[in-house]
Amino acid sequence: MTLEKQQSFEDSPLWKLKVRLQFSGWLQYIIHAIFALIMFAIAGIGWLIGYWPILLFWVPLAIATFLSITFFGTIIIVKYGIHPTERIPADKKLLDTFDLMRARHSCRSFQSRNLTAEHQTELMEAVKLYSQHNQLLGQQPIRFEYIAAPLTVWPIVGAHEFLVAIAPREYNRLSVIDVGRSLQKIVINATRMGLATCWIGPGADQKSIVEHLDGKFEPKKDHVICVCAIGYESMFKPLMIRLQKLILNRRLPLSELFFTDPDCKIALETDSSPFDKYGRCYEVCQWSPSSFNGQTTRCAAISDKIENHDKLIRFDFFPATTSRYYAAVALGIWCANWETGCAALNKHGHFAVLSPEERASDGTSDLPRYDVSWIID
Ligand SMILES: Cc1cc2nc3c(=O)[nH]c(=O)nc-3n(C[C@H](O)[C@H](O)[C@H](O)COP(=O)(O)O)c2cc1C
């Protein structure tokens, strides 16, 4: 029944038009135009009724005029790329590890220039390193294919170089987590090089990706988990993308992400001993990227009684939703940021998947559902 409803909705001409505009790269601009038209309509109504001329006529007219000018300007500048050539951004090699991870953000407008040969070589070295079997948590291989083509993605503009994350066709939770963890390490590396990145999952058109993978994809064995656009950030962005950044640039407080119990009910006091020894590791997990900024990962610091003292022994990572793909990717991204932060602080540990017995859990809890632990060495 639900499927039927969904199908008939997706068959409607309005939905088809939306998808066509979305994947032809026009929807970002059309939304801008719709706002301008709404403002013109309000100004028109204000003019007709004649009340509060400032509020109902002049203000909406000024906004509508501003939006119309920026609408045409954005099409000329961003869509058709008519603007002075932009510089290659400086690298971020002088930033400390935590500032570097905080400097990463999703770039949704890319310059038209290609990666330089040096940047491409360095990027592919990171890809090779972090896809190696000994770097993974799971047993199954994952890989990242580089594509230089303007894939159909939403709402990102100008992206024409991508890494496509591929895991085995048969669902394997650890492989999906590995995609998040390994790709985030590549992203951190790229950020250090001064490159801009954007993880793209629901906004990527699978058909377009598979077409461009051209012989590097076996439908019976492979599954595309997501893509990551890589390039140089452009200062020229559609208004809609600027607004989206404003809306999505917020995070849940640490008290809603870190806990002291496996049911994720009691907030962790990250500033008090011994948890404060992990400094900004909490913050870089908090500011990790996640699909639609869903922030689906939780973490519990687990202590054990050793010689009558509570001793911190590990951190358990959980997804807060049942999503099979994007929550697992987001959890992998947290793992990458956590261990990169720990390495910077010289805190030793390793990831392991513990059984319910090892965690002293009855294993019945649906959510949050345990995925992996960081065991303090
Ligand atoms: C698995 C995954 C999929 C994502 N898919 C998209 C997408 O399809 N389109 C998009 O614009 N952003 C996508 N994002 C980026 C998120 O929207 C972004 O990380 C979040 O809004 C937080 O913003 P920030 O990355 O700038 O910190 C994705 C992120 C992740 C981790």
The ligand as a MOL file (V3000), in Angstrom:
LIG
                    3D

  0  0  0     0  0            999 V3000
M  V30 BEGIN CTAB
M  V30 COUNTS 31 33 0 0 0
M  V30 BEGIN ATOM
M  V30 1 C 26.9160 9.7620 4.1640 0
M  V30 2 C 26.6810 11.2210 3.8410 0
M  V30 3 C 25.8590 11.5670 2.7880 0
M  V30 4 C 25.6540 12.9110 2.4770 0
M  V30 5 N 24.8780 13.2340 1.3990 0
M  V30 6 C 24.7610 14.5220 1.0150 0
M  V30 7 C 24.0380 14.8500 -0.1660 0
M  V30 8 O 23.5070 13.9890 -0.8620 0
M  V30 9 N 23.9830 16.1580 -0.5460 0
M  V30 10 C 24.5760 17.1380 0.2110 0
M  V30 11 O 24.5150 18.2890 -0.1730 0
M  V30 12 N 25.2430 16.8570 1.3560 0
M  V30 13 C 25.3600 15.5720 1.7690 0
M  V30 14 N 26.0610 15.2640 2.8990 0
M  V30 15 C 26.7000 16.3250 3.6770 0
M  V30 16 C 25.8660 16.6620 4.9190 0
M  V30 17 O 24.6880 17.3420 4.5450 0
M  V30 18 C 26.7430 17.5100 5.8420 0
M  V30 19 O 27.7960 16.7200 6.2920 0
M  V30 20 C 25.9930 18.0410 7.0410 0
M  V30 21 O 24.9950 18.9080 6.6220 0
M  V30 22 C 26.9380 18.7890 7.9820 0
M  V30 23 O 27.5580 19.8490 7.3490 0
M  V30 24 P 29.1500 19.9380 7.2270 0
M  V30 25 O 29.6180 18.7190 6.4810 0
M  V30 26 O 29.4120 21.2140 6.4660 0
M  V30 27 O 29.7390 19.9680 8.6090 0
M  V30 28 C 26.2650 13.9320 3.2550 0
M  V30 29 C 27.0810 13.5640 4.3380 0
M  V30 30 C 27.2790 12.2370 4.6380 0
M  V30 31 C 28.1980 11.8670 5.7660 0
M  V30 END ATOM
M  V30 BEGIN BOND
M  V30 1 1 1 2
M  V30 2 1 2 3
M  V30 3 2 2 30
M  V30 4 2 3 4
M  V30 5 1 4 5
M  V30 6 1 4 28
M  V30 7 2 5 6
M  V30 8 1 6 7
M  V30 9 1 6 13
M  V30 10 2 7 8
M  V30 11 1 7 9
M  V30 12 1 9 10
M  V30 13 2 10 11
M  V30 14 1 10 12
M  V30 15 2 12 13
M  V30 16 1 13 14
M  V30 17 1 14 15
M  V30 18 1 14 28
M  V30 19 1 15 16
M  V30 20 1 16 17
M  V30 21 1 16 18
M  V30 22 1 18 19
M  V30 23 1 18 20
M  V30 24 1 20 21
M  V30 25 1 20 22
M  V30 26 1 22 23
M  V30 27 1 23 24
M  V30 28 2 24 25
M  V30 29 1 24 26
M  V30 30 1 24 27
M  V30 31 2 28 29
M  V30 32 1 29 30
M  V30 33 1 30 31
M  V30 END BOND
M  V30 END CTAB
M  END
